[in-house]
């Protein structure tokens, strides 16, 4: 019986630890470059220290028909097509988008990154338009994009 009670206590402690995973909210200002064409589909993904997709934090572009244009992210998404991330409208050239998403505090300073992947219909695809290291410096710096995104600026809420 003692073993049973110890096992129950261990499971209870594990459940309470998992339920209390601390997260912080971050406001994300995304400024698009002045390109000509349709609105960009953008994913914001949590990339682990091994460079693998771990979680989708946000999708800009609400028509799932076009998700396959985000080629690298779509490989991850298609394995688990139930999207738990928030979604919003695609973002046109020159526009701004302000979103809020949560990041687990335990991921900060552990080699994780935020990856912004972009695609525009009939134009070039950018697997890594912006990549922000999850460090104290990375989460406060303005990060320039290499494709459709001019820059991204995060601020803790």
C-alpha positions in Angstrom: 0.0 0.0 0.0 2.9 2.4 0.8 4.1 2.0 -2.8 0.7 2.8 -4.2 0.4 6.0 -2.1 4.0 7.1 -3.1 3.1 6.5 -6.7 -0.2 8.5 -6.4 1.7 11.4 -4.7 4.4 11.4 -7.4 1.7 11.5 -10.1 -0.1 14.3 -8.3 3.2 16.3 -8.0 4.0 15.7 -11.7 0.5 16.9 -12.8 0.7 20.0 -10.7 4.2 20.8 -12.0 3.0 20.4 -15.6 -0.1 22.5 -15.0 1.9 25.3 -13.5 4.3 25.7 -16.5 5.0 29.4 -16.5 4.4 31.4 -19.7 4.8 35.0 -20.6 2.8 37.0 -23.1 4.7 38.8 -25.8 3.3 41.5 -28.1 4.6 41.2 -31.6 4.8 44.2 -33.9 5.4 43.0 -37.5 6.1 45.6 -40.2 5.9 44.3 -43.8 8.2 45.6 -46.6 6.5 47.4 -49.5 6.2 44.6 -52.0 3.5 44.3 -54.7 1.2 41.3 -54.6 -1.2 39.4 -52.5 -1.2 39.3 -48.7 1.6 37.2 -47.2 0.8 34.0 -45.3 3.1 33.9 -42.2 3.7 31.4 -39.5 5.4 32.0 -36.2 6.9 28.8 -34.9 8.8 27.7 -31.9 12.0 26.0 -33.1 13.9 23.8 -30.6 17.6 23.7 -30.0 18.0 20.9 -32.6 16.4 23.1 -35.3 13.1 21.2 -35.3 9.6 22.6 -35.3 8.1 22.2 -31.9 5.0 24.3 -31.8 3.1 26.8 -34.0 2.4 30.0 -32.1 0.5 32.0 -34.7 -0.6 31.8 -38.3 -1.4 34.9 -40.4 -3.6 33.7 -43.2 -6.9 32.0 -42.4 -7.5 29.9 -45.5 -6.0 26.5 -44.9 -6.0 25.8 -48.6 -2.9 27.9 -48.9 -1.0 26.5 -45.9 1.0 24.2 -48.2 2.8 27.3 -49.6 4.6 27.5 -46.3 6.7 24.5 -47.3 8.9 23.8 -44.3 6.2 24.6 -41.7 3.6 22.6 -43.7 5.7 19.4 -43.3 5.4 19.8 -39.5 1.7 20.9 -39.6 0.6 18.1 -42.0 1.7 15.4 -39.4 -0.7 17.0 -36.8 -3.2 19.0 -38.9 -5.2 20.2 -35.8 -4.0 23.7 -35.4 -4.0 25.0 -31.8 -2.4 28.3 -32.6 -4.3 31.5 -33.1 -4.9 32.6 -36.7 -5.5 35.9 -38.3 -5.7 37.5 -41.7 -2.8 37.5 -44.1 -0.7 40.7 -44.2 -0.2 42.9 -47.3 2.9 44.8 -48.4 3.6 47.9 -46.3 1.0 46.9 -43.6 1.6 46.3 -39.9 0.3 43.5 -37.7 0.2 43.4 -34.0 -0.4 40.1 -32.3 0.1 38.5 -28.9 1.3 35.0 -28.1 2.6 33.1 -25.2 6.0 31.5 -24.7 6.9 29.1 -22.0 9.5 30.8 -19.7 11.5 27.5 -19.6 12.4 27.9 -23.3 14.2 31.2 -22.8 18.0 30.8 -22.9 17.8 27.1 -23.9 18.7 27.4 -27.6 15.1 27.9 -28.8 14.1 30.4 -31.6 11.1 32.0 -33.1 10.9 31.5 -36.8 8.7 33.6 -39.1 8.1 31.8 -42.4 6.5 33.7 -45.3 4.9 33.0 -48.6 3.1 35.2 -51.2 1.0 33.8 -54.0 3.1 33.5 -57.3 6.2 35.0 -55.6 9.3 33.8 -53.7 8.9 31.7 -50.5 11.1 32.5 -47.5 11.5 29.6 -45.1 13.3 31.8 -42.6 12.2 35.4 -43.2 13.0 36.3 -39.6 14.5 34.1 -36.8 14.7 35.4 -33.3 16.7 33.6 -30.6 14.8 33.2 -27.4 17.3 35.1 -25.2 16.8 38.2 -23.1 18.6 40.2 -25.9 16.7 38.5 -28.8 13.3 39.1 -27.2 14.0 42.9 -26.8 15.8 43.7 -30.1 14.3 44.8 -33.3 15.0 42.1 -35.9 15.1 42.8 -39.6 13.5 40.4 -42.1 15.1 39.0 -45.2 12.0 38.7 -47.4 8.5 40.2 -47.1 9.0 41.2 -43.5 10.8 44.5 -42.9 11.2 43.9 -39.2 9.8 42.3 -36.0 9.8 43.8 -32.6 8.7 41.9 -29.5 7.8 43.3 -26.1 6.9 41.4 -22.9 3.4 42.1 -21.7 
